[in-house]
């Protein structure tokens, strides 16, 4: 901590630290906003470039590259210096953005999106790890709360920005818009961020990188293709599962012998770190599942416009933003944090259960209140999990701790979309068969998600059947989420509240370890 030229101490912010934090927020915005903007532009991109059959790979290529590169960026930052690794990730992301904007066919776009994803993996890890270097854990909560606010803002504004850019400037500017923002972040970080240079004598664990990359890629492909491109029991999915399990087992074995392991297993000896990894996985599972099905429910059942799909999530994302900021401030003021994962787990269970009760007669106000409960739960968890994970390791492992926490959340989101999506699709198809017979089966045989234009063309009976089917599908998906969220609450109860570094402590009443002072005592 002391190695940094300037750090945040006693609640004061040097001007250079504020500038660096601005640059980090821009970088986080780039990583989060990109997928949201591109998702809105995809219909126009397909119309221009063709290649509809490869459409899913535009997103999958980016996701795979991000997930696979995340732990590597964390380790590279620990070994060779955080600043150089972060600047490199920004440059790679911007090169990928520029190339994506110049793509002439779908194959080129997929490849260039993968380049973007490689950079994005470093952006997410770099932001959290640099905050870990600059800001003591005691002060870190409020700044990571700001990052949660950036994530919420990106989810809300992304579709709106993407639609505006595509309609007025063309889809290529959905990628080019990253260039001026990235240039600002690059200039600010280069000029103001001063961290010690590192040079590890050990080389990069290339075998570990390859094994981990193959394992993560296999897992993401299973969750992406299973139930859509291929049946869950198909030979291709079974092969991917076999490859994933074999390479990950081999990876764990190799990490116990590598001179400089890409993911040191000793960090998992910390109970708190392991629990935060598990909680992060479930949080990703629930959050991305919710952001997928809530707009679909509101469009198909409540008749909302797809154009403003980002605004449909405002109650959830707004509650997440407010709660995350409050959690960060309270943690900074008191040094206590265990209450937040416990409360977050409980609120998440309640929110998901309430969302599972929605039917064709649920009003937007009611569904908005249910979403706010879920958002409050996620807000208690989003950045506290990263804070506790970073507080559970030594400074030399800050990068791998940040990258591991990010990776588990990313993998959780992949599993959440796949498993909740499979359950949703299966339930929709069953209900459509029951209520609309052969017509219902035909309508949903390729996809359980109908767009607004297709829905408007359906006969009244079929449309009502589909609304009931989507209602039943969301019920099953959210009920599953509520059951899985119980794991978060149980895990949170086992978290040991280790005092955060950088804040005042007092001797415990029983003569044990020192404990943080309360807010009242601090005042």
Long-range contacts (C-beta under 8 A, 24 or more apart in sequence): 1-133, 1-136, 1-395, 1-501, 1-502, 3-133, 3-195, 3-196, 4-133, 4-134, 4-194, 4-195, 4-196, 5-194, 5-195, 6-134, 6-194, 7-134, 7-135, 7-136, 8-134, 8-135, 8-136, 8-139, 8-143, 9-136, 9-139, 9-502, 11-139, 11-332, 16-192, 16-194, 17-134, 17-135, 19-188, 19-192, 20-130, 20-134, 20-188, 20-189, 20-192, 20-193, 21-131, 21-143, 21-146, 22-188, 23-184, 23-185, 23-188, 23-189, 23-192, 23-193, 24-127, 24-130, 24-131, 24-147, 24-185, 24-189, 25-146, 25-147, 25-150, 26-181, 26-182, 26-184, 26-185, 26-188, 27-86, 27-90, 27-123, 27-126, 27-127, 27-182, 27-185, 27-189, 28-123, 28-124, 28-127, 28-147, 28-150, 28-151, 29-150, 29-153, 29-154, 29-181, 30-93, 30-120, 30-123, 30-178, 30-181, 30-182, 30-185, 31-93, 31-120, 31-123, 31-124, 31-127, 32-150, 32-151, 32-154, 32-155, 32-158, 33-154, 33-157, 33-158, 33-161, 34-62, 34-97, 34-116, 34-120, 34-178, 35-59, 35-62, 35-158, 36-154, 36-155, 36-157, 36-158, 36-159, 36-161, 36-162, 36-310, 37-158, 37-159, 37-161, 37-162, 37-165, 37-174, 37-177, 38-162, 38-174, 38-175, 39-158, 39-159, 39-162, 40-158, 40-159, 40-162, 40-163, 40-166, 40-174, 41-162, 41-165, 41-166, 41-171, 41-174, 44-166, 44-170, 44-171, 45-109, 45-171, 46-106, 48-171, 49-103, 49-104, 49-105, 49-106, 49-109, 50-105, 50-106, 51-105, 51-106, 51-107, 54-106, 54-107, 54-110, 55-106, 56-224, 56-229, 57-106, 57-110, 58-106, 58-109, 58-110, 58-113, 59-113, 60-220, 60-221, 60-224, 61-110, 61-111, 61-113, 61-114, 61-117, 62-113, 62-114, 62-116, 62-117, 62-120, 63-117, 63-220, 63-224, 63-410, 63-414, 64-114, 64-117, 64-216, 64-217, 64-220, 64-221, 65-113, 65-114, 65-115, 65-116, 65-117, 65-118, 65-120, 65-121, 66-117, 66-118, 66-120, 66-121, 66-124, 66-410, 67-121, 67-216, 67-217, 67-220, 67-407, 67-410, 67-411, 67-414, 68-121, 68-212, 68-213, 68-216, 68-217, 69-117, 69-118, 69-121, 69-122, 70-121, 70-124, 70-125, 70-403, 70-406, 70-407, 70-410, 71-212, 71-262, 71-263, 71-400, 71-403, 71-404, 71-407, 72-121, 72-209, 72-212, 72-213, 72-262, 72-403, 73-121, 73-122, 73-125, 73-126, 73-399, 73-403, 74-125, 74-129, 74-399, 74-400, 74-401, 74-402, 74-403, 74-404, 74-406, 75-204, 75-205, 75-260, 75-262, 75-263, 75-399, 75-400, 75-403, 76-204, 76-399, 77-125, 77-126, 77-129, 77-399, 78-198, 78-396, 78-397, 78-398, 78-399, 78-400, 79-198, 79-200, 79-202, 79-204, 79-260, 80-198, 80-199, 80-200, 81-195, 81-196, 81-197, 81-198, 81-199, 82-126, 82-129, 82-130, 82-133, 82-195, 82-399, 83-130, 83-189, 83-193, 83-194, 83-195, 84-197, 85-122, 85-126, 85-399, 86-122, 86-123, 86-126, 86-127, 86-130, 86-189, 87-186, 87-189, 87-190, 88-122, 89-118, 89-119, 89-120, 89-121, 89-122, 89-123, 89-125, 89-126, 90-119, 90-122, 90-123, 90-182, 90-185, 90-186, 90-189, 91-119, 91-186, 92-116, 92-118, 92-119, 92-122, 93-118, 93-119, 93-120, 93-122, 93-123, 93-178, 93-182, 94-119, 94-178, 94-179, 94-182, 94-183, 94-186, 95-119, 97-175, 97-176, 97-178, 97-179, 97-182, 98-175, 98-176, 98-179, 100-175, 101-172, 101-173, 101-174, 101-175, 101-176, 102-172, 124-406, 125-399, 125-402, 125-403, 125-406, 128-386, 128-390, 128-402, 128-405, 128-406, 129-398, 129-399, 129-402, 129-403, 130-193, 130-195, 132-390, 132-395, 132-398, 132-401, 132-402, 133-195, 133-395, 133-398, 135-502, 136-500, 136-501, 136-502, 136-503, 137-387, 137-390, 137-391, 137-500, 137-501, 137-502, 138-331, 138-332, 138-335, 138-500, 138-501, 138-502, 138-503, 138-516, 139-332, 139-502, 139-503, 140-332, 140-387, 140-390, 140-500, 141-327, 141-328, 141-329, 141-330, 141-331, 141-332, 141-337, 141-383, 141-384, 141-387, 142-325, 142-328, 142-329, 142-331, 142-332, 143-328, 144-328, 144-383, 144-386, 144-387, 145-324, 145-325, 145-326, 145-327, 145-328, 145-329, 145-383, 146-325, 146-328, 147-383, 148-320, 148-321, 148-324, 148-325, 148-328, 148-379, 148-382, 148-383, 149-321, 149-324, 149-325, 151-382, 152-317, 152-318, 152-320, 152-321, 152-324, 153-321, 155-291, 155-310, 155-313, 155-317, 156-310, 156-311, 156-313, 156-314, 156-317, 157-310, 158-310, 159-308, 159-309, 159-310, 160-308, 160-310, 160-311, 163-307, 200-260, 202-259, 202-260, 203-259, 203-260, 204-260, 204-262, 205-254, 205-255, 205-258, 205-259, 205-260, 205-261, 205-262, 207-254, 207-258, 208-251, 208-254, 208-255, 208-258, 208-261, 208-262, 208-263, 209-262, 211-247, 211-248, 211-250, 211-251, 211-254, 212-247, 212-248, 212-251, 212-262, 212-263, 214-243, 214-244, 214-247, 215-243, 215-244, 215-247, 215-248, 215-251, 216-407, 216-411, 218-243, 218-244, 218-247, 219-244, 219-248, 219-411, 219-414, 220-411, 220-414, 222-418, 223-414, 223-415, 223-417, 223-418, 223-419, 224-414, 224-418, 226-418, 226-422, 227-418, 227-421, 227-422, 227-425, 228-421, 232-422, 262-400, 263-400, 263-404, 264-397, 264-400, 267-392, 267-393, 267-397, 267-400, 267-401, 267-404, 270-392, 270-393, 271-494, 271-495, 271-496, 272-388, 272-389, 272-391, 272-392, 272-495, 272-496, 272-498, 273-388, 273-389, 273-392, 273-393, 273-401, 273-404, 275-491, 275-492, 275-494, 275-495, 276-385, 276-386, 276-388, 276-389, 276-392, 276-405, 276-495, 277-389, 277-404, 277-405, 277-408, 278-408, 278-487, 278-491, 279-341, 279-345, 279-381, 279-385, 279-488, 279-491, 279-492, 280-381, 280-385, 280-386, 280-389, 280-405, 280-408, 280-409, 280-412, 281-408, 281-409, 281-411, 281-412, 281-415, 282-412, 282-484, 282-485, 282-487, 282-488, 283-348, 283-378, 283-381, 283-382, 283-385, 283-409, 283-412, 283-488, 284-408, 284-409, 284-410, 284-411, 284-412, 284-413, 284-416, 285-412, 285-413, 285-415, 285-416, 285-419, 285-420, 285-481, 285-484, 286-348, 286-352, 286-374, 286-378, 286-416, 286-481, 286-484, 286-485, 287-378, 287-413, 287-416, 288-412, 288-413, 288-416, 288-417, 289-416, 289-417, 289-420, 289-421, 289-477, 289-481, 290-316, 290-352, 290-355, 290-371, 290-374, 290-478, 290-481, 292-417, 292-420, 292-421, 293-420, 293-424, 293-473, 293-474, 293-477, 293-478, 294-355, 294-367, 294-371, 294-474, 296-449, 296-470, 296-474, 297-358, 297-367, 297-470, 297-471, 297-474, 298-364, 298-367, 299-452, 300-450, 300-455, 300-466, 300-467, 300-470, 301-358, 301-360, 301-362, 301-467, 301-470, 301-471, 302-362, 302-363, 302-364, 302-367, 304-364, 305-452, 306-451, 306-452, 313-371, 315-368, 315-369, 315-371, 315-372, 315-375, 316-371, 316-372, 316-374, 316-375, 316-378, 317-375, 318-372, 318-375, 319-371, 319-372, 319-373, 319-374, 319-375, 319-376, 319-379, 320-375, 320-376, 320-378, 320-379, 320-382, 321-379, 322-376, 322-379, 323-375, 323-376, 323-377, 323-378, 323-379, 323-380, 324-379, 324-380, 324-382, 324-383, 326-379, 327-379, 327-380, 327-383, 327-384, 328-383, 330-519, 331-384, 331-387, 331-500, 332-503, 333-519, 333-522, 334-516, 334-517, 334-518, 334-519, 334-522, 335-499, 335-500, 335-503, 335-504, 335-505, 335-516, 335-517, 336-497, 336-516, 336-518, 337-384, 337-387, 337-388, 337-497, 337-500, 338-492, 338-495, 338-497, 340-380, 340-381, 340-384, 341-380, 341-381, 341-384, 341-385, 341-388, 341-488, 341-491, 341-492, 341-495, 342-489, 342-492, 342-493, 342-495, 343-377, 343-380, 344-377, 344-378, 344-379, 344-380, 344-381, 344-384, 344-488, 344-492, 345-377, 345-381, 345-485, 345-486, 345-488, 345-489, 345-490, 345-491, 345-492, 346-377, 346-489, 347-373, 347-374, 347-376, 347-377, 347-380, 348-374, 348-377, 348-378, 348-381, 348-485, 348-488, 348-489, 349-377, 349-482, 349-485, 349-486, 349-488, 349-489, 350-377, 351-375, 351-376, 351-377, 352-478, 352-479, 352-481, 352-482, 352-485, 353-478, 353-479, 353-482, 355-474, 355-478, 356-474, 356-475, 356-476, 356-477, 356-478, 356-479, 356-481, 356-482, 357-475, 358-471, 358-474, 358-475, 358-478, 359-471, 359-475, 360-467, 360-468, 360-471, 377-485, 381-488, 385-409, 387-500, 388-495, 391-498, 391-500, 391-501, 392-498, 416-481, 419-480, 420-477, 420-480, 420-481, 421-477, 423-473, 423-476, 423-477, 423-480, 424-448, 424-473, 424-474, 424-476, 424-477, 425-473, 427-469, 427-472, 427-473, 427-475, 427-476, 427-477, 428-466, 428-469, 428-470, 428-472, 428-473, 429-469, 430-469, 431-465, 431-468, 431-469, 431-472, 431-473, 432-465, 432-466, 432-469, 435-464, 435-465, 435-468, 435-469, 436-461, 436-462, 436-465, 436-466, 440-465, 440-466, 440-469, 444-469, 448-473
